[in-house]
Amino acid sequence: MMNAAIQTRIAQLQIVKAKVLAALRKGENYELKTELNSEYKERRKEAVRRVIANMTVGKDVSGLFTDVLKNMHTDDLESKKLIYLYLINYAKTQPDLVILAINTFVKDAEDSNPLIRALAIRTMGCLQVQEVLDYLCDPLRKCLSDSNPYVRKTAVLCVAKVYDLNRGIADENGFVEAVRNALGDVNMMVVSNAMSALAEMNSMGGDVWRLEPQIVSRLLTAVNECVEWGQIAILEALIEYEPRDEKEAENICERLLPRLQHANGSVVL
């Protein structure tokens, strides 16, 4: 009898605890909602930071979607990055609301700041929402031929995201061909990203790219000028290449030999 009474009491306490926690969460979200709609820019910025902090630790802040969305119209790069991160996280559960952000994405893709252009095109690709594709094509096409290499290297990776979501659209709009052409870009960051994107599309079951001698020569040049991530991506691709003869194999080994002395163990491996 005593045990039954204790168990009942414990159950009651657990219910009370759950209600208190729910009230606290509701109260915090209400406070954040108020701050996100504040007339003061710094208070809105701090609220966005708190929303992302809560999201990072697993708290449900999806109810603040429209309030966060209102803050997209900002010139502050930090806030924009955080808001875009929020949108990526909740895009699949709130696809209809994501469409409301399209105009801002398209506008940002033509911003004078290349960091914002790249951020917009990367985020649109990462949303992985079918309805966004129709609005992504034109901005992506422009970014693939952007004057800034940072934007171009971001755009080629975005093509792989589009290909994963809808191969037909990627092919029909010439995006896959544009990535192939990017292997001849003057900027080696773009070259390494293009190769990485093509390899990723191949891994999805497509047959969009094969290593050819002229491409191998280009990659061997690029590997010396890329950052470590780019070097690793190129080296992984070269593993799949079968030299035409012994002389070509020796040439490849000689050009890659310095990578064995690299400080980064991943490059060496």
Residue, then its C-alpha position, 0 to 999 in steps of 0.5 A: m500500500m505504501n509503495a503504491a502511494i509513493q509511486t502515485r506521488i512520484a507520478q504526480l510530481q513528474i506531471v507537475k515538473a513537465k507542466v513547469l518546464a512547458a510553461l518555462r519554455k513557452g515563457e522563453n519563446y514568448e520573450l524571444k518573440t517579443e525581442l525579435n519584433s523589437e524596434y531596436k536593431e541590437r535587441r533583435k540581433e541578440a534575440v536571433r542569437r538566443v534562438i540559434a543557441n536554443m536550437t543548437v541545444g535541441k530546444d524547439v523554436s519552430g514556433l518563432f519561424t515567422d518572427v525570425l523570417k521578418n529579420m531576414h531584411t538586414d545588412d548585418l552579415e552575422s544575423k543573416k548567417l544565423i537566420y539562414l541557418y535557422l531556415i535550413n534547420y526548419a525548412k523541411t518541417q515548414p516548407d510553405l513558410v520557406i517560400l515567403a523567404i524566396n524574394t529575400f534569397v533572390k535579392d541577396a543573390e544579387d547583392s554587391n557583397p560577394l559573401i552575401r551572394a554566396l551565402a544566399i545561393r548556398t542556403m537555397g541549395c541546402l534547403q532541399v525543398q522542391e518548391v524552392l528549385d523554380y526560384l533557384c535556377d536563375p540566381l544559380r546560373k548567374c552565380l556560376s559565372d559570377s566575377n568573384p571566385y568565392v561565389r563561383k566555388t560556392a555555386v558549383l557545390c550548390v549544383a550537386k544539391v540541385y542534382d540530388l533533389n532533381r536531376g532533370i532540372a540540373d541537366e536541363n538548365g545546363f548546371v552539370e555542364a557548367v560545373r564540368n567547364a569550371l574545371g578550367d577556371v582560373n581560380m584553383m578553389v573553383v577547380s577543386n570545388a567543381m571536381s568535388a561536386l562532380a564526384e558527389m554527383n557520380s556517387m549519387g548514381g550519375d555518370v556526369w564525369r570521368l577523369e581524362p588525361q587533360i583533366v588530370s594534368r589540370l588537377l595536378t596543377a591545382v593541388n599545389e595551389c588549393v587549401e588543404w580541403g581542396q587538396i584532399a578532394i583532388l587526391e581522392a579523385l585521382i585515386e580513381y584514375e588509371p594512368r595510360d602507361e608507366k611514364e604517366a604513372e611516374n609523372i603523377c607520382e613525382r608531382l604528388l610526392p611533396r604531399l607526403q611531407h604535408a603537415n596535415g595527416s589527412v592530405v598525407l593519407 
